[in-house]
């Protein structure tokens, strides 16, 4: 049977040390502006955010910074702060002599549908001790490097200053190497690659990582960071179809849509990934998937798929799992004979194991265990 395998990048194809390093470097940059060497955020804070459905560092950084500042300002609430995030960090440090509290927890809030977690927190008036204008600067439009100081700085650390400047056509604000380049580690060995690269297996990556626009589309790449492409090169799969954030953002702009409505756990992400894997046409797959969103029907482009196939996803969080489950149901309702297989990869994380157990998803600790126990 034809197998279509959709692969997440971070936590699946690579161990994303670069993003974690960039997260802490960004937070510690603001801590330094406040006169302290670092914030007291550890991996359990990150795991807690992921359990709650907050997977992107573009959301994690401003939410964690807001958590720290809200705690500080609950004591020093008389401080008059500017709306600019960098200036606010300096002013908080001056007024509190670099005070940073320990043992703080991110407040609970509901992640609202079709908007990013930072926007959800903003709409639910989280972090009430932070002045409204500063809260807006910190939490609103977290995907926009021109607006969000935290995302802009995070992209410096992720890409390196030179690549940042080239990708966004902006002058660098700090000098740094690419932490993705120095800290990411490939999870696939040559033997695992050989298992995946077979005549009856069609691969694609579905990821929230920034990426360039779709291949074979003639457009400017300014504003698009090729982070997903770099990861695929690292693991030895540079030519497989990719449905990354930049691809989704590109079609969203053309269709006047919000990119978050296309991103996993939306079925559109997996619909596009499935079609791209089989046809090797990213742009055609994206257009067909968005057409389903607008019409509720699979158009004729999906008839290029075989009538019977196995749809497999390997993920480290539930976002891609849910996307593939929903897409599989759409295929089945349209008359396709689709066998859906969902596989979790936890890499030793108890938090991820608990999330998969709760959702009754089969999971494994390593790729070697997946290859040994699952027929791929």
Secondary structure, DSSP 4 states (H G I P E B T S, - for coil): --EEEEE-TBTTTEE-HHHHHHHHHHHHHHHHHTT-S-----HHHHHHHHHTT---HHHHHHHHHHHHHHHHHTTSTT----SSHHHHHHHHHHHHTT---SS--PPP----TTS-HHHHHHHTT-STTS-HHHHHHHHTTTT-TTT-HHHHHHHHHHH-HHHHHHHHT---SS----HHHHH-EE---HHHHHHHS-TTEEEEEE-SS---S-TT-----TT---HHHHHHHHHT-TTSEEE-HHHHHHHHHHHT--GGGTSTTSHHHHHHHHHHHHH--HHHHHHHHHHHHHHSS--GGGGGS-SEEEEEEEESSHHHHHHHHHHHHHHHHTT-EEEEEEEEE-TT-HHHHHHHHHHT--EESSHHHHHHHS--
